[in-house]
Amino acid sequence: MKAVKQEILRKLGIDAAAEESFQILVAGLKTILECSGEQLEALAAWDAPVLPALSRLSSDELEFLEAELQKASAPIEECQVRVQKLIPQAERKRFAAYYTARQGVRFMASVAQEYLERSERREVVLVDPFLGSGRTLTAAVENIGAERVLRVWGVEPLPLPALVAYASLLKAAGGRRDVVTVLVGDAFEEVPFAGLPKADVILTNPPFTRWKYLEKSYRNYLLKVVNGLGYGKYITRKESSLQTLSMFLSDYVLKEGGLVASVLPASTFYTIYGEGYKSLLRKKYRLLAVVGSTARPSFSEDSGFKEIITVAIKDGNEGELTAFIELDAEDDVERAAEIAMRTAGVAAGVKGGARLKTNFFDVRSLPRFLDINWLALFGEDELRDIVTSVFKQGLKRGTLGYWSDVLGRSSIVRGVEMYGPEFFFIPNKYWSVVEEENGFVVIRGGDGEELSIGKEFLVRTLRKPSLYGRRIGAAVDSYMLSVPPVGLDELPGDLREYIKWGVGSGTAKPAVNAYGEYWYSHVRRQMTTKKPFGQVFMPDKVDLLFRNRGVFANYAEREVAASKNFYMVRGVSGRIAKFLVAWFNSTIFISVLALLGRRISETWTRFLENDYLELPAVDVRAMSDEDLLKVVKKVDQILYRDLPPLWGQLGKEYRRELDVSIAEAIGVEEAEHMVSELHEILSNCFTKLQRADLNCS
């Protein structure tokens, strides 16, 4: 019997690895038969997923399938959830097959219902170009009423989910075959050429597989399609993101005045890859709402990504506010949908209710630093308001400016990426530094062998942030091996021996595999092209709990290099460098980390180079000598002091004095009061993060 089932699945083009696939197939077929009143053999003539393949089955196989249909009991609604679990992990990753969870389904269906009630459209075309098992469209048809659905269509690459979606939609549409269309295939191949009707409403959860996971030929194809549809100006860089391209495709099929509600990874709104879609929203849409959930990070089943839902109308009206809504519970969705569909004039006076936290912003006129990360627009206002106030005062006085304007775009550089740190860093796991003399560094291996490496091949460097987490002033006692691209026979003997040891020990294998000849020179090439030297250093990511860090930024007495785990400021020295390191360690700047940093987990955040360039930075040229020296004096007092985790510094005199001196230099009104308030707010933030961290542990 199992063999028969597997053969049927194989002939129908359905993966036969899971026994449950057959049960879901039967449930889908039974639903279609019940809706249509047809016989099984007649379905082979239908233009629908899987059904034409029924003609491939033998009479015995059809008879077996008929018998199984009589025993089928699984509801199609249950199969819409179960079918996702059957997708093999490799295929699931390839197709980004994470289907919308119940909370998201209910919200988007409610939004569609609210839209129809408020619009002049009596009948609508409902669409999901990335259909999955059709849960969202099915719920929308049920909410709106089948009689008001003119057409409903979608595209799904996998046959079995496509069949389940078709059966579910057919049932919701009252068995009207002329209303339902489901195509099996790639949306980017099908949608532009299938002649399908334009959408009044799109409800979708597009794929967001990482760009690097897609084959190069497919990436090129996607860019060609999207450029051909006229969206090339919104592609901000060649390494795009699949979800933004998916939203361009959705825009292509959406009518003017139509509604789109989409589940998107939150990273769409805080990475450079999402800038193009944000530009499209501002130009062509009225963004009604951005919705998150405090009850769960994701609106997709089994997805670990932080996700949000956007709700927008394609009419380009300006001057409207966007509601940033946080759902706390399942029962919030209808109320949230109602708020999302209100006009801005009404919405500004709407209260979210006991569980709904709702803020309103004009996303077309956000300050540049807030536009970096729209997630900062959710939730409590205190930290956001005080940071915004400080920045506005500084920008107005000219003491703060955007980094790219004040320091220049070339002022920030990431450290050196190397392949084989236990070879290129000295000292390392295998070699210790014995002494430094006469332009040489003497190192000793575990077997007692000593080698002398000339300092012309070594660069002082910061190795990893955890080594410098307690003091602002970094004790830079590590080197990075920097060898020119010449043959081994042209290098000094001891250096040749060390390089041979790297090959023999395997510590240099990553570099050998990556670069081949002159593999030992890839660090030198970066030293030459990037010039990664500075005196002010910031880690590329930070734990917002500051569990093992008392400082954010580090300072070196002279210019040194750093590993890729750091960003550094180039072209500053002396008291200007000290002022900048004071700024980066101030609670004002650390509040920016808490507010605007891209979350890579519950408590870890990071900034990328382009993020820093959009942040306000202190303009030392606008500072008085008195204010400048006052800040430098305060940072000098703690430069080499071991500092506790940041939350343990709040309220301490040295911390308060440093922050007040910076606030006064910026020109903040009532600087001492602001610092006290900021310390209290940050303390509360730390407490909340610690509780969340304990709950996640």
Secondary structure as GFF3:
##gff-version 3
##sequence-region A 1 697
A	DSSP	alpha_helix	2	11	.	.	.	ID=ss1
A	DSSP	alpha_helix	19	36	.	.	.	ID=ss2
A	DSSP	three_ten_helix	40	45	.	.	.	ID=ss3
A	DSSP	three_ten_helix	51	56	.	.	.	ID=ss4
A	DSSP	alpha_helix	59	71	.	.	.	ID=ss5
A	DSSP	alpha_helix	76	85	.	.	.	ID=ss6
A	DSSP	alpha_helix	89	95	.	.	.	ID=ss7
A	DSSP	alpha_helix	102	118	.	.	.	ID=ss8
A	DSSP	beta_strand	124	128	.	.	.	ID=ss9
A	DSSP	alpha_helix	135	144	.	.	.	ID=ss10
A	DSSP	three_ten_helix	146	148	.	.	.	ID=ss11
A	DSSP	beta_strand	149	156	.	.	.	ID=ss12
A	DSSP	alpha_helix	159	172	.	.	.	ID=ss13
A	DSSP	beta_strand	180	184	.	.	.	ID=ss14
A	DSSP	alpha_helix	187	190	.	.	.	ID=ss15
A	DSSP	beta_strand	199	204	.	.	.	ID=ss16
A	DSSP	three_ten_helix	211	213	.	.	.	ID=ss17
A	DSSP	alpha_helix	216	228	.	.	.	ID=ss18
A	DSSP	three_ten_helix	232	234	.	.	.	ID=ss19
A	DSSP	alpha_helix	242	253	.	.	.	ID=ss20
A	DSSP	beta_strand	254	265	.	.	.	ID=ss21
A	DSSP	three_ten_helix	266	269	.	.	.	ID=ss22
A	DSSP	three_ten_helix	272	274	.	.	.	ID=ss23
A	DSSP	alpha_helix	275	284	.	.	.	ID=ss24
A	DSSP	beta_strand	286	293	.	.	.	ID=ss25
A	DSSP	beta_strand	307	313	.	.	.	ID=ss26
A	DSSP	beta_strand	322	327	.	.	.	ID=ss27
A	DSSP	three_ten_helix	330	332	.	.	.	ID=ss28
A	DSSP	alpha_helix	333	340	.	.	.	ID=ss29
A	DSSP	alpha_helix	344	347	.	.	.	ID=ss30
A	DSSP	beta_strand	357	361	.	.	.	ID=ss31
A	DSSP	alpha_helix	368	371	.	.	.	ID=ss32
A	DSSP	three_ten_helix	374	377	.	.	.	ID=ss33
A	DSSP	alpha_helix	382	397	.	.	.	ID=ss34
A	DSSP	beta_strand	400	402	.	.	.	ID=ss35
A	DSSP	alpha_helix	403	406	.	.	.	ID=ss36
A	DSSP	three_ten_helix	409	411	.	.	.	ID=ss37
A	DSSP	beta_strand	412	414	.	.	.	ID=ss38
A	DSSP	alpha_helix	421	424	.	.	.	ID=ss39
A	DSSP	beta_strand	425	426	.	.	.	ID=ss40
A	DSSP	beta_strand	431	437	.	.	.	ID=ss41
A	DSSP	beta_strand	440	445	.	.	.	ID=ss42
A	DSSP	beta_strand	450	454	.	.	.	ID=ss43
A	DSSP	three_ten_helix	455	457	.	.	.	ID=ss44
A	DSSP	beta_strand	458	462	.	.	.	ID=ss45
A	DSSP	three_ten_helix	465	468	.	.	.	ID=ss46
A	DSSP	beta_strand	478	481	.	.	.	ID=ss47
A	DSSP	three_ten_helix	488	490	.	.	.	ID=ss48
A	DSSP	alpha_helix	493	505	.	.	.	ID=ss49
A	DSSP	alpha_helix	509	515	.	.	.	ID=ss50
A	DSSP	three_ten_helix	519	521	.	.	.	ID=ss51
A	DSSP	alpha_helix	522	530	.	.	.	ID=ss52
A	DSSP	beta_strand	534	539	.	.	.	ID=ss53
A	DSSP	beta_strand	541	543	.	.	.	ID=ss54
A	DSSP	beta_strand	554	562	.	.	.	ID=ss55
A	DSSP	beta_strand	566	569	.	.	.	ID=ss56
A	DSSP	alpha_helix	574	584	.	.	.	ID=ss57
A	DSSP	alpha_helix	587	596	.	.	.	ID=ss58
A	DSSP	beta_strand	598	599	.	.	.	ID=ss59
A	DSSP	beta_strand	604	606	.	.	.	ID=ss60
A	DSSP	alpha_helix	609	613	.	.	.	ID=ss61
A	DSSP	beta_strand	616	618	.	.	.	ID=ss62
A	DSSP	three_ten_helix	620	622	.	.	.	ID=ss63
A	DSSP	alpha_helix	625	638	.	.	.	ID=ss64
A	DSSP	three_ten_helix	646	648	.	.	.	ID=ss65
A	DSSP	alpha_helix	653	666	.	.	.	ID=ss66
A	DSSP	alpha_helix	671	696	.	.	.	ID=ss67
###
